[in-house]
Amino acid sequence: MSKALPVLDDCYRTIGVRGDRSCERLAEVVHCHSCEVLTSAAQRLLHRAPPEAYVAELTALLARPLETSRAADRSVVLFSIGDERLALPTREVAEVAVAPQAPRRVPHRSSAAFAGLLNLHGQLELCFSLEPLLGAPRVTERARWYALVIAFAGQRWVVLADHVEGVYRMDARGLLPAPPSSLRKDGALITGLVESQGKLWSLIDVERLCARLGEPLSGAFGGAPLSAAEEGP
């Protein structure tokens, strides 16, 4: 049987600020909150023994075995190119920025993926379109140019996007297998599918992507390796 609550002096409700204000101490303390009578009553209430039912409920709760939680131990950056919904591991994305202008083409470079040089914060970056590598139609006109800066193995690569959804945290065990059609492609870039907001996003293997972008630079772009210092007219 639970213990009864202690009897408290609730004079504040009768002769105090919540009552008729006839208490002689109000002239001195102004408000019941400043009176030691109310303070003492509050302390007795807080230090009372807990009800037996509450102790039993809390004991039963703490006695339950711990459930294995699915921790959000991985995060990805979700973005889209045309109708393609894609994802990149957050740890390899150094920056997401709105490009001030379209990339500047470099003459005599034949790679379908190489879009040109992009000026980000005063630094020229090698800029690429992923559509040719994904087998998707290339987007030539964009309302806004988003640039995702990938930092991997000491190199920087910039890929263009139409829209950046944001960062999504997930359990690595929740990664869905890549569709068989993407695995059959030569040098497939998709390593799995991420489910977010009721949609599927194709997770790109950054190591494979960077290898495709630089296989090698001289072969991919035609002629000598491309340097960010080279800028077309």
C-alpha positions as CSV (number, residue, x, y, z in Angstrom):
1,M,0.0,0.0,0.0
2,S,1.4,3.4,-1.0
3,K,2.3,5.9,1.6
4,A,0.1,9.0,2.0
5,L,1.4,12.4,0.9
6,P,2.7,14.6,3.8
7,V,0.3,17.2,5.1
8,L,1.5,20.5,3.8
9,D,0.7,24.0,4.8
10,D,-1.0,25.6,1.8
11,C,-1.6,28.9,3.4
12,Y,-0.7,30.6,0.2
13,R,-4.1,29.5,-1.1
14,T,-6.1,30.9,1.8
15,I,-4.3,33.9,3.3
16,G,-1.5,34.4,0.7
17,V,-1.3,35.7,-2.8
18,R,-3.7,33.0,-4.0
19,G,-6.1,33.8,-1.2
20,D,-7.5,36.9,0.5
21,R,-3.9,38.3,1.2
22,S,-4.6,38.6,4.9
23,C,-1.3,37.1,5.9
24,E,0.7,39.4,8.1
25,R,4.0,38.3,6.5
26,L,3.1,39.6,3.0
27,A,4.0,43.1,3.9
28,E,7.6,41.8,4.6
29,V,8.1,39.1,1.9
30,V,5.9,40.7,-0.8
31,H,5.1,37.3,-2.4
32,C,4.6,33.8,-1.0
33,H,7.5,32.5,-3.2
34,S,9.9,34.4,-0.9
35,C,8.4,33.0,2.4
36,E,10.2,30.3,4.3
37,V,6.8,28.6,5.1
38,L,6.2,27.9,1.4
39,T,9.9,26.9,0.9
40,S,9.7,24.4,3.8
41,A,6.5,22.9,2.5
42,A,8.1,22.4,-1.0
43,Q,11.2,20.8,0.5
44,R,9.0,18.3,2.5
45,L,7.1,17.4,-0.7
46,L,10.2,16.9,-2.7
47,H,12.0,14.8,-0.1
48,R,9.0,12.5,0.7
49,A,9.4,8.8,0.1
50,P,8.3,7.7,-3.4
51,P,5.0,5.8,-3.7
52,E,5.5,2.0,-3.7
53,A,3.7,1.7,-7.1
54,Y,6.2,4.1,-8.7
55,V,9.2,2.2,-7.3
56,A,7.8,-1.1,-8.5
57,E,7.1,0.3,-12.0
58,L,10.6,1.8,-12.3
59,T,12.2,-1.4,-11.0
60,A,10.4,-3.5,-13.6
61,L,11.4,-1.1,-16.3
62,L,15.1,-1.1,-15.4
63,A,15.1,-4.9,-15.1
64,R,14.2,-5.4,-18.8
65,P,17.0,-6.6,-21.0
66,L,18.5,-3.9,-23.2
67,E,17.3,-3.9,-26.7
68,T,19.8,-3.7,-29.5
69,S,19.2,-0.3,-31.2
70,R,19.8,0.5,-34.8
71,A,22.4,3.2,-34.6
72,A,22.6,5.9,-37.2
73,D,26.3,5.2,-37.9
74,R,26.5,6.4,-41.4
75,S,25.4,9.5,-43.3
76,V,25.1,10.4,-47.0
77,V,24.5,13.5,-49.0
78,L,21.4,13.2,-51.2
79,F,21.3,15.0,-54.5
80,S,19.7,14.7,-57.9
81,I,20.7,15.1,-61.5
82,G,17.8,15.2,-63.8
83,D,15.6,12.2,-62.9
84,E,18.5,10.4,-61.2
85,R,18.5,10.4,-57.4
86,L,22.0,9.9,-56.1
87,A,23.9,9.8,-52.8
88,L,27.5,10.2,-51.8
89,P,29.1,9.3,-48.4
90,T,29.3,12.5,-46.3
91,R,32.9,11.8,-45.2
92,E,34.0,12.2,-48.9
93,V,32.1,15.4,-49.5
94,A,34.2,18.3,-48.6
95,E,31.8,21.0,-49.6
96,V,28.4,21.7,-51.1
97,A,28.1,25.1,-52.8
98,V,26.0,27.0,-55.3
99,A,28.3,27.7,-58.3
100,P,28.2,31.4,-59.2
101,Q,28.3,30.4,-62.9
102,A,28.5,27.5,-65.3
103,P,31.9,25.8,-65.6
104,R,34.2,27.2,-68.3
105,R,35.0,24.8,-71.1
106,V,38.6,23.9,-71.8
107,P,39.4,23.5,-75.5
108,H,40.7,20.3,-77.0
109,R,39.4,18.1,-74.2
110,S,37.3,15.2,-75.4
111,S,36.0,13.6,-72.3
112,A,32.2,13.4,-72.2
113,A,32.2,13.7,-68.4
114,F,34.6,16.6,-68.1
115,A,32.5,19.8,-67.9
116,G,35.3,22.3,-67.6
117,L,36.9,24.5,-64.9
118,L,34.7,26.0,-62.2
119,N,35.7,28.9,-60.1
120,L,34.9,28.2,-56.4
121,H,35.9,30.9,-53.9
122,G,38.7,32.1,-56.3
123,Q,40.1,28.6,-56.9
124,L,39.8,26.7,-60.2
125,E,38.4,23.2,-59.8
126,L,38.1,20.3,-62.2
127,C,34.4,20.0,-62.8
128,F,32.5,16.9,-64.1
129,S,29.0,15.8,-65.2
130,L,28.0,12.4,-63.9
131,E,25.4,11.7,-66.6
132,P,27.7,10.1,-69.1
133,L,29.1,7.7,-66.4
134,L,25.6,6.8,-65.3
135,G,24.2,6.3,-68.8
136,A,21.7,9.2,-68.2
137,P,20.8,12.0,-70.6
138,R,23.2,14.9,-70.0
139,V,21.7,18.1,-68.5
140,T,22.9,21.1,-70.5
141,E,20.7,23.8,-69.0
142,R,20.3,24.2,-65.3
143,A,18.3,26.8,-63.3
144,R,21.0,26.7,-60.6
145,W,24.4,25.0,-60.6
146,Y,25.1,23.0,-57.5
147,A,28.7,21.9,-56.9
148,L,29.6,18.9,-54.7
149,V,33.4,18.9,-53.9
150,I,34.6,15.4,-53.4
151,A,37.9,15.0,-51.5
152,F,39.4,11.5,-51.9
153,A,42.9,10.1,-51.8
154,G,44.4,13.6,-51.7
155,Q,42.6,14.8,-54.8
156,R,39.6,17.1,-55.3
157,W,36.8,16.5,-57.8
158,V,33.7,18.7,-58.4
159,V,30.5,17.1,-59.7
160,L,27.5,19.1,-60.8
161,A,24.0,18.6,-59.5
162,D,20.5,20.1,-60.1
163,H,19.3,19.8,-56.5
164,V,20.8,18.9,-53.2
165,E,18.4,17.4,-50.7
166,G,20.7,17.4,-47.7
167,V,22.4,15.0,-45.3
168,Y,20.6,11.8,-44.3
169,R,21.8,9.7,-41.3
170,M,21.2,6.0,-41.6
171,D,22.1,2.6,-40.3
172,A,24.7,1.0,-42.5
173,R,22.8,-2.3,-42.2
174,G,19.8,-0.5,-43.9
175,L,21.7,-0.1,-47.2
176,L,19.7,-2.0,-49.9
177,P,21.5,-4.0,-52.6
178,A,22.2,-2.3,-55.9
179,P,19.9,-3.4,-58.8
180,P,21.3,-6.1,-61.0
181,S,21.1,-3.9,-64.1
182,S,23.6,-1.4,-62.5
183,L,25.9,-4.2,-61.5
184,R,26.1,-5.6,-65.0
185,K,27.5,-2.3,-66.4
186,D,31.2,-2.0,-66.9
187,G,32.8,-0.3,-63.9
188,A,29.5,0.1,-62.2
189,L,29.4,3.1,-59.8
190,I,26.4,2.2,-57.8
191,T,27.2,0.2,-54.6
192,G,23.7,0.1,-53.1
193,L,20.4,1.9,-52.5
194,V,19.5,4.3,-49.7
195,E,15.8,4.6,-48.8
196,S,14.8,8.0,-47.5
197,Q,11.4,9.8,-47.5
198,G,9.8,7.0,-49.4
199,K,12.3,7.3,-52.3
200,L,15.4,5.3,-53.3
201,W,18.7,7.0,-53.8
202,S,21.6,5.3,-55.6
203,L,24.8,5.3,-53.5
204,I,27.9,6.1,-55.5
205,D,31.1,4.2,-54.8
206,V,33.6,7.2,-54.5
207,E,36.7,5.1,-55.1
208,R,35.3,3.8,-58.4
209,L,34.0,7.2,-59.4
210,C,37.4,8.9,-58.9
211,A,39.1,6.1,-60.7
212,R,36.8,6.6,-63.7
213,L,37.3,10.3,-63.7
214,G,41.1,9.9,-63.8
215,E,41.7,6.9,-66.1
216,P,44.2,8.5,-66.4
217,L,43.7,12.3,-66.9
218,S,45.6,12.2,-70.2
219,G,43.5,9.3,-71.5
220,A,40.2,10.6,-70.2
221,F,40.6,14.2,-71.5
222,G,42.8,13.6,-74.5
223,G,46.4,14.9,-74.7
224,A,48.5,15.8,-71.7
225,P,47.1,15.6,-68.1
226,L,44.8,18.4,-67.3
227,S,45.9,21.0,-64.8
228,A,43.6,23.4,-63.0
229,A,45.9,26.2,-64.0
230,E,44.9,25.6,-67.7
231,E,42.0,27.8,-68.6
232,G,40.4,28.2,-72.0
233,P,39.6,31.5,-73.6
